[in-house]
């Protein structure tokens, strides 16, 4: 395993123009510059936060290309790969490798949940088609594929399936993966409100949508908890980050992320239909949380 992913990996948005009709490439570049300057350790586009299911085939490929271009080797880009067919996933993964992604995050085909054996066949086919590492995206709430810790660890026996993003919310299974099965697969946290618990238990990375909103605070949490091993200070830093994480888990996640980016003065366009913008009452609640984090943009002068 030559690539060693670690730290806070931001699950990033797909910025759209104001009417949601097209990719806003300039905002991708400015967003990447902000996140890299904030001290984050990697970028994960075209995942759930990146609205991959709403992208046309051409847009999907272009989003990956632009993120790789914008990162310019400063941090690794792990391209999210999601398709209803094995052939489609292979084509996207091969494109990601061709344009310079450091790894791919692969979600199994969704809608008709796969058996564990079918998941292994699927991942093996993708693995055989590329040479870069794979992060398995465990998100049973979206895919219906529910695997236990032993099964998830077994996926690590497939060549190049080196990593796991766990968005199951099953803290017990995750603890087993980190404490007992870390030599089989590297399990990364993907459930926002479990971020500090996962880091404290030994997770080597967290794929975190909140990091795309407040990169400095997310990177500082990692530095204090992991590098300085100051768990008391980490808990202090975590409280307002937990509030933001908890809020995002209580609303449509993409709508919440994009509303937050607008409220802090770094808009990335609207969520793409059928997802609707965050309702006014929820925006007010979100603004209050961002204000406590010290990142709420000042209102425009009249």
Secondary structure, 3 states (H helix, E strand, C coil): CCCCCCEEEEECCCCECCCCCCECHHHHHHHHHHHHHCCCCEEECCCCCCCHHHCCHHHHHHHHHHHHHHHCCCCEEEEEEECCCHHHHHHHHHHHHHHCCCEEEEECCCCCCCCHHHHHHHHHHHHHHCCCEEEEEECHHHHCCCCCHHHHHHHCCCCCEEEEEECCCCHHHHHHHHHCCCCCCEEEECCHHHHHHHHHHCCCEEEEHHHHCCHHHHHHHHHHHHHCCCHHHHHHHHHHHHHHHHHHHHCCHHHHHHHHHHHCCCCCCCCCCCCCCCCHHHHHHHHHHHHHCCCCCCCCCC
